[in-house]
Amino acid sequence: MKRSRKTVTLLCATAVLLTSACSNGTAQIQSPAPGNIATPATPVKITYALSDYAKPLPDINDQPFVKHINQKANVSLDMQLIASASFDQNLRLKIASGEIPDLIQASGLNPAGVLTGNQTIPLDDLINKYGPNLKKFIPKDSWDDVTINGKIMGIPSVLLSPSNNILYIRKDWMEKVGGKIPQTSDELLDLLRLFRDKDPNGNGKQDEIAFTMRSNFTWWYNIAGMWGIGQSNYHVLNGEVTPDIINPNMKTALGFLKTMYDEKLLDSEFLTNATTDKKVYADVVGSFVHLTDSIENWNDAITKALPGKKPELIAIPTPKGKGYNGPVGGIKKPNDKYYVITKAAKNPEAIIKMLDWFATDEGVIFHRLGLEGDTYTKEGDKFVYDDAKDKTNKSDLRILAFGSQGTMNPIVDNNLKRTPDQQRLYNMRVSAMEMSRKEGLLKAEQGLPEAQTVKKFPDINPGNSPMYQEIAAKIVLGKLPLDAFDDYVKKYRQQGGDELIKEMTEAYNNLHAKK
C-alpha cells in the first residue's frame, strides 16, 4: 500500500529501519575497559555497511546530512551501501575479501552469521559509559532482544509497535449491523456473518467480503495468531525449535479458515490476491490484517476513496482462539533493525557516541526532520516539515540509515504542526500502537544463523514452503479433509523437516546456553 506524503510525516519514527552486524575478523577482541578509552582529538573514521533500501546514492558520503553527522559526532563516515535485494550475500563477500566494516546495519542480529561466528564485541561497558541517552530511551524489551548470554550484542532500532500486524475492521459497518468487537474466535465468526448478511455497504447487493487476505497464505497473521502461531516463524514445542507450519495449532487455524471459506466469510480470491487495497477502497471489505502503524494511511485513503460515506477502520485486539489460552497476535518484534559493532572497529566508543547523539533532542529532530532551513522550519514552538523536499533531495535516506534509538523521545511528535485531520489520524495510530503492545508472539529464531537445511530442501522453507501452501489450500478449499494435515506433517519431517528441526534446536540451545 502506498503511503500518502502527509502521513509519512507522522510515521517516520516507527518506519525507521536500523540494524547492525559484525565483522569476520579472526582475532578475539574484547570490549575495551571503559577506563582505558581515550576520546580522539580528530574525527574517527567509521566504515558503515548498510542496505541501500533500493535508493542507491553513489555520492552518499558527500551528502549534506552525512557531513552534518560527521561534524556533530566528531567522526568521518565511510557509508557503504549494499544492494538490498542481495544484502546478506554481498555482505558475506565483503567480509570474505577482508573488507570488514566497523559497523553494520541489518534486519537481524546475525547477518551473514557474524554473531554466531563470534565476530562481534559485547557493548555493555561502552553503553554504560558513552550511551546515557540510549539507556534512557531504549526500553527493556528492546535491550532483552539484543542480549545473548547476558551480554548486549547490538544497538536496537525500537519499534513503537512491537507486534506490528493487527486486525482491522470497518467500525462503521460494525455499528450499522449491530455487531461488537469480538473477544473470541467464535465472536469473530459472528461479526463476519453480520458483514456477509446485513448489507453494511448499503448497495442492496450481497457483495460484501467479510475478511480478505493475500496470495501464498499471507496477511492472515492475526487469524493464525488467535492460536499463538505465525507462519514463517518457529516456536519451541516439546523442547524442539519447530516451524509453525507444522505446529498442531496450525491445523486448528486452517480448520477455522476453512469454516470461513465454507460460510463465504473469506474472500473467494484469497489464493490470487496480489493486494487488498482496491477491494478495501471499493467499500466491499469488512476486515483484514495489516501493519499497526499504517492505520492512519488506510483511513486517509479510504476516506478519499469513499467521499460522503464516513468510513472508519479501527484496529482491534486479536481475539482468543477457541480452546487456546496462550499469547495471541502477530509475531512480536520489539526491534526493527540492529546496529552491531565488529571486531574491526578501532574506536568503538566513537560509534556508541554517534548513536547516542541520535537519541538526544538535537539528534532526534535531525533524524526525523533533516536540516533546519532546508527540509524543516519552525513556527513558534512548532516544526513544519517539508517531506516532499526531503524525498526529492534523497536526504530522507538518513531516516532509514540512522537513529530510531530516540523513538521514545516525543520531542518531534509533541511539536509537529498538523492539521486537525492529520491530528485525528495521528491519534488513531497512537491508539493502535498502544493496543499492539499488549499482545504478540515471541519467536524462537531471533539471533540464529540462517538455516542451512532449507538450502538442501527448499520445499520445507517456512518462509515460502510449497508443501505447506499446497496442503493449506487443499484443506481450506475442501479438496482434502482437515486430518490430511497430519500426513503432511509426517511427509514434511521425512523430507528434511527433522533435519531442519535438529539444526535449529542445536543452534538455539547453543545460543541460549548459560555460560
N, C-alpha and C positions, 0 to 999 in steps of 0.2 A: 504494500500500500504506500502511495506517495504521501509524504508529509507536506502540509501547507507551509509556506515560508514563515508566516507569522507565528505558527505554533512551534516551529523549530526553536524559536527564541525561548520558549518555555520549557523545551525538552532537553536543552543541551547538557544540563547537569547529569541527567540519567543516561543519555545516549553515549556519553564519553566512553571510549574504549581504551583501556590501558593494560599493558601486560609487561612481563619480562621473563627472561630465561637466563640461561647461564652458559658459560663457555666450556670448551673442550680441552682446556689445558691439562697437563698431566701432573703438575706439581700440586701437592696437598697444601693449600693456603688456608690458614685460619683467619677468622675475623680479627683485625688488629685490636689490641687492648686500647680502650679509649684514651688512656693517659699518654700513649705513645704516638698519637696522631697530631701532626702539626698542620695548621692552616696555611696553605700555599699563598705566597705573595703575588704570584702571577696566575692567570687563568689556567685551569686544569683542562687538558684535552680529554674529552669523553667520546668514545665511539659508541654509537647508539643504533642498534638494529631494530627495525620495526616494519610492520606491513605498510605498503603504500596505499592501502584501502581503496584500490582502483583509482587513486588520484595521484599518479606519478608527477613529481616535481623535480626535474633534473637539477635545478638550481636551488634546492631547498635550503642549503646552508647559507645562501646569500639572502634569504628572505628576511624582511624587517622583524618578523616575530621571533625568528631564531636569534638574530642579533640582540634583540631585547632580552631574551632569556640569558644569553651569554653575559650581558652587562649586569643583569640583576643577580645572577648566581655565581659570578666570577668563574665561568667555565668557557671552554671553546668546544662547542658541539660539532661532532662529525656525524651527522644523521645519515644512516644508510638504509634507504627504502628498499624493501624486498617485495616482489610481486605477491599480492595477497593470494592469488589462485594456487600458488605452489610454495607458500611461505616455509613450511616445515622442511620440505625437500631442499630448498635453496639455502636455508639456514644450516642444514647438515653439511652441504657442500662448502659453505663459507668456513665453517668450523674445521672441517677436514683439511682445508687448504692452509690452515694456520691463521686465518683472518678472524681472530676471536674478539668479538665486541666486548666492551666493558659492561654494557647494559643492553638487555634485550626485552622487547615488549611482545607479548604473545597472548593468545586466547586461553592458555592453560598454564599451569605452574611448571610444566615439564616439557617445553618444546624441544624437539629433536633429542629427547631423552637426557637432557643435561642435568636434571635433578637427580634421577636415579643413576646417572653416570658419575655422580659425585664431583660435579664441576661447579657447584655453587658455593657461596660463602654464607654462613649464618649472619643475620643482620641485627640481632638483639642489642649488642653493645653499641653499635653505630646508631641505632634508632634512639636508644636511651640518651645518648649524648647529643646527637645532632638532629633529632626529629621530634621536637616538642609539639609541633603543630600536627604532625602525623599521628602522634599518640592521642592528641586531643580530639581529632575529628574522625578517625577511623574506628568504627565500633568493634566490640569484642568478637562478634560473629565473623567479621571480615578478617581479623587477625587469626582467629582459630582456623580459618580456611587455608592460611598460608603457613601454619605451624606444623612442622613434621618432627616427630620425636622430641618435642619440647623446644625446638628452635624455629625462629621466624626465618623462612627461606625466600620471602619475596615481599614486595610492597604491593598491596592490593588496590585495585580500582573498584571503589564501592558502588554497588548497585542500590539505588534507593528502593527498588522493587526486587528484593532477592528472589521472590517467586514471581518471575516476570511473564507468566502466562496466566490468564484469568478468564472466567466465563462471563461473556457479555449477554445481556438480554435487552429486548426493547421494553423499557419501562412503560411507555405509553400504551403499548399493546397489552401488557400485563394488567394495567389498570382498566383498560377497556373491557377485557374479558372476565374481570373479577378474579384474577389469579393472585398468587402471593409468592414472595421469594422462597424458593424451595430450600429445605434444610436437609433432605434425604434424596436418594436416587428415585424412590417412588414418587415423592412430591415433584421432582423434576419431570417425570413422565406425565404427571397430572397437568402441569403447566404447559408442556409441549402439546398435549392433546387439546387444550383450550385454544392454543395458537392454530392448530390444524382445523378446528371445528367452528370457531366463533367469528370468523371473518374479521380479524383485527385490523386489516388494512382497508376495510370498508369498500371494496370494489365489487362486492356481490359474487365473487368467484372463490372457489376453494383452491387457491393457488399459493397459499402460504407454505413456506418451508420452515418447519419448526426449529430445526437445527441443521447447519451446514458445516462442512469440513472440506479438506482438500485431498488431492490425489496422493497415492502412496501412503495412505493412512496417516496423514499429517494433520495438525491443528484440530485434534480431538483430545489434547493432553489432559484437560481437566475432567473429561469423561472417564478416561482410564484412571486419572488421578483420584477419582472417588474411591478407588480400591488400592491406593497407595503405590501405583506403578507409573513409570514413564513409558518410553518406547525404545529409544536408542541408548538407554542407560542400564546400569547394573545396580543390584542391591544384594546385601549379604543374606542368603537364605540357607538355613541349616548349616552354617559355617562355611558356605561356599559363595564366592562372588559370582552371581548368576545373572545372565541377561534378562531384562524384564520381559522380553518377547517369548520366554518360555516359563515365566513365573505363573504359578497356578491362578493368581489373581487376574492375569491377562485373559484366561479362559472366561472368567466371570465377566470381565469388562466387554469382551467380544460378544458374550451372550446378551448383555444389555444393549449393545449396539445393534444386534440382530433384532431384538424386540422393537427398537426404534425404527429399523428398516421395515419390518413386517407391518407395523402400525402406521406407516407413511409419515413418521415424525422426522426421519432422516432424509436429507436431500438425495433424490434418486440418482443424481450425477456425482455423488461423493467420490467415486473412483476416478473421475476425469477432471474435476475442477482444478484448474491451474491457479485460480484466485477466487475469492469470495466477494470482492469489492462490489462488482456490478450488481450482484443479486441483493446485497445489503442496501445499496443505494436505490434499487428498484422497488423498495418497500415490500419485499416478499420474505425476508428472513427475520425470524424471531429470536434466534440465539446462535452464538458461535464462540470460538475461542480465539483470543489474540493477545498481544502484548499488553501488560498492565499499563505501562506508561504511554500507550498510544490512544487512550480513551478520549482525550481532548481532540486529537486529529480526526478520529472517527466521528465524533459529534459535530465538529465543524463541517466535515464533508457531507454528512447525511442531512444536516440542516440545509445546506446549499442545494443538495440534490432533490429535496422534498419541501420546497417553499410552501408555507401556509399550513403544513401538517403538524408542525411542532414535534418532530420525532425526538426521542431521547434514549440513548444507550447507557445502561449502567453496568458496572462490574459487580458481580455478586460472589460471596464466598463459595468455594467448591462444596457441594453437598456431600454428605456421608453416604458411601455405598452400602447397600443392604448387606447385613451380615459381617461388616468390617468395622473395626474400632480403632484403626491406626491413623497416622497422619495422612492428610489429603492435600491435593493441589497439584501444581506443576512442579517440575524439578527445581529444588531450591538452590540458588546460586548467589551467595552473598556478594560475590565479586564478579565483575565482568572480565577484566583482564588483569595482568600482573606484570610488575617490574621485578626482574631478578638480576642481581649483580654477579658478574662472573669472576672467576679467579684471575682473569687477565687485568682487572681494574687495579691500577697502581694507587689511586686515591679514591677508594670507595666512599670516604667521608664526604667528598665533594658531590658525589651523586646523591647521597642522602640529604645534604644541604639543599641541593637543587630541587629535589622532590618536596622537601619540607617547605620551600618558598611557595610552591604551588598551593599549599594548604593555608598560607597566610591570607589576610583580606586582600592585599595587593595582588597576590598570585591568583586567587580565585577570580577576581574581577578581570584580570588579564586573560586568564584561561577561558572564561565564559564569553567575554565581550571583545577582546582584542586590545588595540591601542587607542587611547583616548584621542579624539580629534580625527581619527581615521574610520574606525568601524563602530565607535560609540561616542556619544556626547553626554553631558549632564544638564538636566533642567532642574535647578534647585537640588534636592536630595535624591532625584530620580535619574536612573540610567535610561538613555534612549539608544537602542541597539539597532544598527543597520546590518541585519543579517544578509541581505542581498549583496551588499558590497563585500562583506566578509567572504561570501562564497565566490564572488567574481574574482577577488584577489587571490583566491585559494589559500588565504591565511586561516581559513576555518580548519585546515588540517591540524593546527595546533590543538583543537578540541579533541581530536582523535588521538593525537600523539602524546598529550600531556594532561596531567593534573586532575583526575577526579578524586585525588586524595582529599580535596576540600569540599566534596559534595555535601557534607553535613553542615558546612558553613553557609548560613542563609543570607549572607550579605547581599548577593545579587537578587535572589528570589524575592526578598523583602523590599527591594528598592527598584525593581524593574517597572518602567512605565507600561501600563496595559490599558487597553480599552475595557469598558465594562464587560463586553462579551469575552474578551481574552481572559479576564479575571474569572469569569464563570467557568470557562473551560479549564483554566489552571486549577481551580478549586476541585473540579472533578478528578483531575489527575492526582492531586494530593490525597483525596479521599480513597481512591482506588489503591494507591501505594500503601496507605496505612492499613487497608484491609489485607493486602497481599502479604504484609509482614507477619501476619498471624497464621499463615499456612505455608505449605511447601514440603517437598520431599528431598531429603538428603540423598546424594548419590555416592556409590562406593568407589567410583573410578577416579576421583579427584587426585591428581598428583601421580597417577600411574603412567608408565610408558605406553606408547601405542601398542596395542596387541598385535603380535606377530602372527598369531594363528589365523587371524582373519585374512591375512595376505595369502596364506595357503588355501583357505576355504572361504572365498569371498561371499558365498551364498549365505553364510551364517553371520555376517557382519551386522550387529544390532542396529547400526545406523541406517542400513538400507538392504535388508535381507529379503531376497526374492522368495525364499522359503516361507518366511513369516507373512509377507504380503499376499502370497498365493493362498495360504490356509485361511488367513483372516478374511480375505474377500469371499472365498467359497463358503465359509461359515456364515458370514453376515448375509450373503445373498441366498442362503438356504440350499446351496448345492451339496453341502456336506453337513452332517449333524455336528452339534457342538462338541461331542465326545471325540470327534476326529482330531481335536487339539491334542489329545493325549498321545495319539500315534505320531503326530507331527513332532512333539517334544522328544520322543524316542529317536526319531529319524534325525532330528537336529543334533542330538547328543552323539549319535553314531557317526555323523558326517563332519566331525570336527568340534562339536559343541563341548564334549567332555574335555578335549584338549584346551579349548579356549577357557573354560571354567578353571581348569588346573592352573593355567598360566596366570590368569587374573587373580586367583586366590593366593598363589605364591607371592606375586608382586605386592598384593595388598598386605599380606602378613609381614613381608619384609619391610615394607614402608612404615607400618604402624607398630612394629615390634618395639618393646621397651628396651632402651639401651642405657 
